[in-house]
Amino acid sequence: MRHSRFPSRHRMAGLAAAVSVAALALAGCSSPAAPGPSSSENDKPLKIAYMSFAVANSFDAPMLAAAQSVAADNNATLTVFDANNDPQTQYTQLQNVITSGQYDGIITQPIFGTGLVDLVTQAIAQGIKVVNINQVLGPDFTTDKPQIKGLSGNVIIIPTELGKKMGEQVVEACASKNLDPCNVGYLYDIKASALDVAIRDGFNTAVAGSPVKVVAEGESFFTATVALGAVQDMLQANSDIGLIAGSDQGIQGAVQALAAAKKTGVLLVGYGASAVGVQGVAAGDWYATVAMSPASEGRLGMQALIKALRTGEDSGAIDPAKDYPNDGVITKSVADKFTAEWPG
């Protein structure tokens, strides 16, 4: 279902000569500058561990491909560890990566972010550079700032902001048809996950005080076929649903359920900006989808890790969607300005 500043070149001409003379006078007594990384250090091969939440997931595939491309261009070998959506597997894999002593750097892609905090802290203490991408690494889902001291970069879209933007589009969609009340079917991906709780919190903030009324809920587990069944259940219990909201995978399932029920006119609002979602918005079949950028996350995350390994410099928070038009909200009027980064 998301980066450089330059010092001023202006100098007063009258000061230029004075600075030059002063520099010559000090040359004989000044200490030599601290040496930077040698050419051999900048070129040495790097070994990086990529902690994937699920390699088979269509959202992870472009993220991993972009990270692999940057690694290959920078003399780095990427080893992928596939947790297949199992947080305990991911924990064990990361633990093994750290204890092996074989890796210079780690890319984390958390399934359960708070569960990895101690291990990442341990890795950093051992001199391993770590960059986090895609999901929150820590307990606070309202910020993109690194939540672990020494983290070399954090490339995420803030979940509460994602939910807020989706909620705002739901309110606008309901107003476009003068629906009051506007009965909504809400699709979680995994209802019990901290990510989904944070997205729903942002959604609730946006729809508060509006005609929006969530009358049914379901789960998609990031899969259109699962969402199909969930939406069918929603429609059977609530025939007056006027809008369905959820991730792009969930909305794909909703489209199938609505077609099977021969139900038209139901508004659709997603998040993820998949190719299917952007096409749906452009065609007017979906009202909106909110942008996410897996390929950019993989590229920017690996660039930050290479930078940390080669120069020792951290990159802090990196917003992968900061340059998107319309604040990353894709509606029909701006759909042609977006290029999807994953299929859906």
C-alpha positions, 0 to 999 in steps of 0.5 A, a space after each residue: 500500500 513512500 531527500 541535500 543542502 549546499 553551503 553558500 558560494 557567495 564570498 565578498 571579494 575584499 575578503 578573498 585575498 585576506 583569507 588566502 594570505 592567512 591560509 598561507 601564513 598558517 600552513 606551516 604551523 597547522 596540523 594535517 587534516 584527518 584522513 578520510 576513507 582510503 580508496 581501498 576502504 571505499 571499494 572493499 566488498 561489503 556483505 549485507 543482510 536483507 531481512 525481508 518480511 515476505 519475498 513472495 509478497 508483491 509489495 516486497 518484490 520491487 523493494 528488494 529488486 531496487 535494493 539489490 540494484 544499488 548493492 550491485 552498483 556499490 560492490 556489495 553482496 546482498 543475502 536475503 532472509 525471508 521470514 514469510 510473515 512470521 515475526 518469530 522467524 524474523 527474530 531468529 533470522 536476525 539473531 543468527 545474522 548478528 551472531 554470525 559476524 559475517 555481515 557489515 550491514 543490515 536492512 530491516 523490514 520489520 513484521 513486528 517492529 518493537 520485537 526487533 529493537 533489542 536485536 538491532 540495538 545489539 547489532 549497532 553496539 557490535 559495529 554493524 550498520 543498520 537501516 530500517 525500511 518500510 515498517 516502523 522499528 519501535 513503539 511510536 507509529 506517529 513519527 518517521 524519526 529513528 527510534 533506536 540510537 545509532 540507526 543509520 537511516 529510517 525510510 518509512 511512510 508514517 502509518 497514522 498519516 497514511 490512515 489520515 489521508 485515506 480517511 480524508 478521501 473517504 470523507 470527500 468521496 461521501 460528500 461527492 455523493 451527498 451520503 449522510 450517513 455514509 455507511 462504510 465497510 472498513 477492511 483491515 489487512 491484519 486487524 491485530 497488527 500494530 500497523 493496522 491499529 495505527 492506520 485506523 487511528 489516523 483514519 478515525 481522526 480524519 472522519 471524526 465529526 463527518 457523516 462517515 459511519 463504519 458499519 462493517 469490518 473485515 480483514 484481507 491479509 493483504 490478499 484479494 481473494 481473502 478480501 473477496 470473502 470478507 466483503 461478501 460477508 459485509 454486503 450480506 450483513 449490510 446491504 446499504 454500504 456506500 463505500 469500502 476502504 482498505 489497502 489496494 489488495 483489499 479493494 481489489 477483492 472488494 471489486 470482485 465481490 461487488 461484481 459478483 453481487 451485481 452491486 454498483 455505485 459503491 465508492 472505493 478508497 484504497 492505499 498503496 498506489 499499486 498499478 491496479 489502484 492507479 488504473 482504477 482511479 484513472 478510470 473512475 472506478 476507484 475514488 482514490 488511493 494513497 501513495 506508497 513507494 516500495 521501490 523507492 524505499 528499497 533504493 533509498 534504504 540501500 543508498 543510506 546503508 552504503 553511505 553509512 558503511 563507506 563514510 560513517 554518516 547517518 541519514 536519519 529519517 527519509 520520506 520516500 514519498 516526499 516529492 509526490 504530487 498532491 501530497 501523495 493522494 491519487 485522485 482522478 484529476 492527478 492520476 496521470 502524474 503518478 507511476 506505480 511502483 508495484 503491481 498490486 
